[in-house]
Amino acid sequence: MGKNSIPPRLTEKEMQALAVKTVQEFVNACNCKSRDDILLALSYWLNIGMSAGDAVKYGKASPLQ
């Protein structure tokens, strides 16, 4: 691979492992103290993820509410 070439896409297994690690780091960074705190943090994570998916799919983001 030359110095200007793009690295290959991660495998699905690698993507899943990265996603799990990243979500765990996010929840830990939020200093969640209870199950409700974790669910709140994950609801924000999910909202951002869905908005990002809409931006990629449609070229724009729209509110989910």
DRENTOR-609634 format. One record per residue: residue number from 0; residue in one letter; x, y, z of N, C-alpha, C in turn. Coordinates in steps of 0.001 Angstrom, whole numbers. Layout:
{seq = NUM	type = a	nxx = X	nyy = Y	nzz = Z	caxx = X	cayy = Y	cazz = Z	cxx = X	cyy = Y	czz = Z} $
...
end
This chain:
{seq = 0	type = m	nxx = 849	nyy = -1167	nzz = 0	caxx = 0	cayy = 0	cazz = 0	cxx = 899	cyy = 1237	czz = 0} $
{seq = 1	type = g	nxx = 698	nyy = 2137	nzz = -960	caxx = 1482	cayy = 3358	cazz = -1058	cxx = 1097	cyy = 4343	czz = 33} $
{seq = 2	type = k	nxx = 1911	nyy = 5386	nzz = 176	caxx = 1653	cayy = 6316	cazz = 1278	cxx = 393	cyy = 7155	czz = 1075} $
{seq = 3	type = n	nxx = -130	nyy = 7260	nzz = -142	caxx = -1333	cayy = 8043	cazz = -404	cxx = -2585	cyy = 7188	czz = -572} $
{seq = 4	type = s	nxx = -2471	nyy = 5879	nzz = -436	caxx = -3642	cayy = 5033	cazz = -648	cxx = -4515	cyy = 4978	czz = 605} $
{seq = 5	type = i	nxx = -5783	nyy = 4762	nzz = 383	caxx = -6765	cayy = 4699	cazz = 1461	cxx = -6712	cyy = 3306	czz = 2090} $
{seq = 6	type = p	nxx = -6701	nyy = 3233	nzz = 3430	caxx = -6688	cayy = 1911	cazz = 4060	cxx = -7990	cyy = 1172	czz = 3772} $
{seq = 7	type = p	nxx = -7955	nyy = -151	nzz = 3794	caxx = -9173	cayy = -913	cazz = 3511	cxx = -10234	cyy = -700	czz = 4594} $
{seq = 8	type = r	nxx = -11482	nyy = -875	nzz = 4194	caxx = -12602	cayy = -763	cazz = 5128	cxx = -12467	cyy = -1849	czz = 6194} $
{seq = 9	type = l	nxx = -12894	nyy = -1537	nzz = 7420	caxx = -12903	cayy = -2538	cazz = 8477	cxx = -13876	cyy = -3656	czz = 8129} $
{seq = 10	type = t	nxx = -13610	nyy = -4838	nzz = 8638	caxx = -14568	cayy = -5931	cazz = 8474	cxx = -15766	cyy = -5659	czz = 9383} $
{seq = 11	type = e	nxx = -16862	nyy = -6379	nzz = 9171	caxx = -18037	cayy = -6186	cazz = 10016	cxx = -17709	cyy = -6519	czz = 11470} $
{seq = 12	type = k	nxx = -16919	nyy = -7542	nzz = 11697	caxx = -16529	cayy = -7914	cazz = 13055	cxx = -15697	cyy = -6807	czz = 13697} $
{seq = 13	type = e	nxx = -14789	nyy = -6212	nzz = 12938	caxx = -13977	cayy = -5106	cazz = 13450	cxx = -14842	cyy = -3882	czz = 13744} $
{seq = 14	type = m	nxx = -15827	nyy = -3613	nzz = 12870	caxx = -16732	cayy = -2484	cazz = 13096	cxx = -17529	cyy = -2686	czz = 14375} $
{seq = 15	type = q	nxx = -18009	nyy = -3905	nzz = 14588	caxx = -18790	cayy = -4193	cazz = 15784	cxx = -17941	cyy = -4010	czz = 17037} $
{seq = 16	type = a	nxx = -16719	nyy = -4507	nzz = 17017	caxx = -15827	cayy = -4364	cazz = 18168	cxx = -15535	cyy = -2895	czz = 18450} $
{seq = 17	type = l	nxx = -15295	nyy = -2114	nzz = 17406	caxx = -15040	cayy = -684	cazz = 17567	cxx = -16271	cyy = 29	czz = 18124} $
{seq = 18	type = a	nxx = -17456	nyy = -334	nzz = 17634	caxx = -18691	cayy = 286	cazz = 18112	cxx = -18901	cyy = -2	czz = 19599} $
{seq = 19	type = v	nxx = -18700	nyy = -1239	nzz = 20010	caxx = -18869	cayy = -1606	cazz = 21418	cxx = -17895	cyy = -818	czz = 22285} $
{seq = 20	type = k	nxx = -16634	nyy = -772	nzz = 21871	caxx = -15606	cayy = -44	cazz = 22630	cxx = -15960	cyy = 1439	czz = 22740} $
{seq = 21	type = t	nxx = -16412	nyy = 2025	nzz = 21645	caxx = -16722	cayy = 3446	cazz = 21617	cxx = -17935	cyy = 3774	czz = 22490} $
{seq = 22	type = v	nxx = -18964	nyy = 2936	nzz = 22436	caxx = -20150	cayy = 3163	cazz = 23264	cxx = -19794	cyy = 3028	czz = 24745} $
{seq = 23	type = q	nxx = -18996	nyy = 2033	nzz = 25079	caxx = -18566	cayy = 1868	cazz = 26474	cxx = -17796	cyy = 3099	czz = 26950} $
{seq = 24	type = e	nxx = -16899	nyy = 3604	nzz = 26112	caxx = -16134	cayy = 4796	cazz = 26473	cxx = -17055	cyy = 6009	czz = 26645} $
{seq = 25	type = f	nxx = -18052	nyy = 6134	nzz = 25778	caxx = -18995	cayy = 7243	cazz = 25869	cxx = -19783	cyy = 7179	czz = 27170} $
{seq = 26	type = v	nxx = -20328	nyy = 6023	nzz = 27488	caxx = -21112	cayy = 5869	cazz = 28715	cxx = -20235	cyy = 6146	czz = 29935} $
{seq = 27	type = n	nxx = -19011	nyy = 5640	nzz = 29923	caxx = -18097	cayy = 5905	cazz = 31039	cxx = -17774	cyy = 7394	czz = 31155} $
{seq = 28	type = a	nxx = -17585	nyy = 8070	nzz = 30031	caxx = -17270	cayy = 9497	cazz = 30041	cxx = -18446	cyy = 10327	czz = 30561} $
{seq = 29	type = c	nxx = -19660	nyy = 9813	nzz = 30434	caxx = -20845	cayy = 10518	cazz = 30925	cxx = -21016	cyy = 10375	czz = 32434} $
{seq = 30	type = n	nxx = -20154	nyy = 9596	nzz = 33071	caxx = -20215	cayy = 9380	cazz = 34527	cxx = -21584	cyy = 8897	czz = 34989} $
{seq = 31	type = c	nxx = -22134	nyy = 7953	nzz = 34239	caxx = -23442	cayy = 7392	cazz = 34582	cxx = -23375	cyy = 6715	czz = 35950} $
{seq = 32	type = k	nxx = -24374	nyy = 6998	nzz = 36790	caxx = -24420	cayy = 6449	cazz = 38146	cxx = -25527	cyy = 5408	czz = 38310} $
{seq = 33	type = s	nxx = -26430	nyy = 5337	nzz = 37356	caxx = -27560	cayy = 4413	cazz = 37477	cxx = -27942	cyy = 3893	czz = 36089} $
{seq = 34	type = r	nxx = -28804	nyy = 2925	nzz = 36101	caxx = -29321	cayy = 2382	cazz = 34838	cxx = -30039	cyy = 3471	czz = 34041} $
{seq = 35	type = d	nxx = -30793	nyy = 4326	nzz = 34742	caxx = -31489	cayy = 5431	cazz = 34060	cxx = -30498	cyy = 6390	czz = 33398} $
{seq = 36	type = d	nxx = -29372	nyy = 6670	nzz = 34063	caxx = -28337	cayy = 7521	cazz = 33470	cxx = -27801	cyy = 6892	czz = 32186} $
{seq = 37	type = i	nxx = -27571	nyy = 5586	nzz = 32228	caxx = -27052	cayy = 4877	cazz = 31053	cxx = -28059	cyy = 4945	czz = 29911} $
{seq = 38	type = l	nxx = -29327	nyy = 4720	nzz = 30230	caxx = -30361	cayy = 4774	cazz = 29187	cxx = -30483	cyy = 6177	czz = 28596} $
{seq = 39	type = l	nxx = -30350	nyy = 7198	nzz = 29432	caxx = -30392	cayy = 8573	cazz = 28930	cxx = -29219	cyy = 8835	czz = 27990} $
{seq = 40	type = a	nxx = -28022	nyy = 8430	nzz = 28408	caxx = -26837	cayy = 8617	cazz = 27560	cxx = -27007	cyy = 7883	czz = 26230} $
{seq = 41	type = l	nxx = -27511	nyy = 6660	nzz = 26298	caxx = -27700	cayy = 5885	cazz = 25065	cxx = -28786	cyy = 6474	czz = 24174} $
{seq = 42	type = s	nxx = -29782	nyy = 7134	nzz = 24772	caxx = -30818	cayy = 7773	cazz = 23946	cxx = -30219	cyy = 8925	czz = 23150} $
{seq = 43	type = y	nxx = -29297	nyy = 9676	nzz = 23765	caxx = -28611	cayy = 10735	cazz = 23022	cxx = -27742	cyy = 10132	czz = 21918} $
{seq = 44	type = w	nxx = -27044	nyy = 9063	nzz = 22237	caxx = -26187	cayy = 8372	cazz = 21260	cxx = -27027	cyy = 7912	czz = 20063} $
{seq = 45	type = l	nxx = -28171	nyy = 7304	nzz = 20352	caxx = -29050	cayy = 6806	cazz = 19296	cxx = -29579	cyy = 7945	czz = 18431} $
{seq = 46	type = n	nxx = -29983	nyy = 9047	nzz = 19054	caxx = -30500	cayy = 10197	cazz = 18316	cxx = -29450	cyy = 10745	czz = 17355} $
{seq = 47	type = i	nxx = -28225	nyy = 10894	nzz = 17836	caxx = -27145	cayy = 11402	cazz = 16985	cxx = -26857	cyy = 10417	czz = 15860} $
{seq = 48	type = g	nxx = -26857	nyy = 9140	nzz = 16171	caxx = -26608	cayy = 8124	cazz = 15143	cxx = -27665	cyy = 8135	czz = 14053} $
{seq = 49	type = m	nxx = -28926	nyy = 8274	nzz = 14467	caxx = -30002	cayy = 8313	cazz = 13471	cxx = -29908	cyy = 9577	czz = 12626} $
{seq = 50	type = s	nxx = -29571	nyy = 10699	nzz = 13246	caxx = -29414	cayy = 11950	cazz = 12497	cxx = -28259	cyy = 11839	czz = 11507} $
{seq = 51	type = a	nxx = -27177	nyy = 11209	nzz = 11933	caxx = -26034	cayy = 11021	cazz = 11033	cxx = -26424	cyy = 10115	czz = 9866} $
{seq = 52	type = g	nxx = -27184	nyy = 9075	nzz = 10144	caxx = -27652	cayy = 8187	cazz = 9074	cxx = -28523	cyy = 8922	czz = 8077} $
{seq = 53	type = d	nxx = -29422	nyy = 9776	nzz = 8577	caxx = -30266	cayy = 10581	cazz = 7684	cxx = -29419	cyy = 11521	czz = 6840} $
{seq = 54	type = a	nxx = -28404	nyy = 12114	nzz = 7458	caxx = -27535	cayy = 13035	cazz = 6717	cxx = -26828	cyy = 12309	czz = 5580} $
{seq = 55	type = v	nxx = -26388	nyy = 11102	nzz = 5830	caxx = -25692	cayy = 10323	cazz = 4792	cxx = -26693	cyy = 9881	czz = 3729} $
{seq = 56	type = k	nxx = -27849	nyy = 9387	nzz = 4165	caxx = -28824	cayy = 8842	cazz = 3222	cxx = -29486	cyy = 9929	czz = 2366} $
{seq = 57	type = y	nxx = -29859	nyy = 11032	nzz = 2997	caxx = -30648	cayy = 12055	cazz = 2292	cxx = -29877	cyy = 13349	czz = 2027} $
{seq = 58	type = g	nxx = -28676	nyy = 13445	nzz = 2553	caxx = -27892	cayy = 14649	cazz = 2361	cxx = -28270	cyy = 15777	czz = 3297} $
{seq = 59	type = k	nxx = -29118	nyy = 15481	nzz = 4273	caxx = -29510	cayy = 16473	cazz = 5276	cxx = -29980	cyy = 15744	czz = 6520} $
{seq = 60	type = a	nxx = -30038	nyy = 16440	nzz = 7613	caxx = -30544	cayy = 15879	cazz = 8853	cxx = -31903	cyy = 16492	czz = 9155} $
{seq = 61	type = s	nxx = -32752	nyy = 15744	nzz = 9808	caxx = -34047	cayy = 16260	cazz = 10199	cxx = -34312	cyy = 15888	czz = 11656} $
{seq = 62	type = p	nxx = -35075	nyy = 16719	nzz = 12382	caxx = -35381	cayy = 16414	cazz = 13774	cxx = -36193	cyy = 15126	czz = 13880} $
{seq = 63	type = l	nxx = -35976	nyy = 14365	nzz = 14957	caxx = -36704	cayy = 13118	cazz = 15144	cxx = -37996	cyy = 13304	czz = 15921} $
{seq = 64	type = q	nxx = -38187	nyy = 14454	nzz = 16539	caxx = -39350	cayy = 14657	cazz = 17394	cxx = -40572	cyy = 15051	czz = 16612} $
end
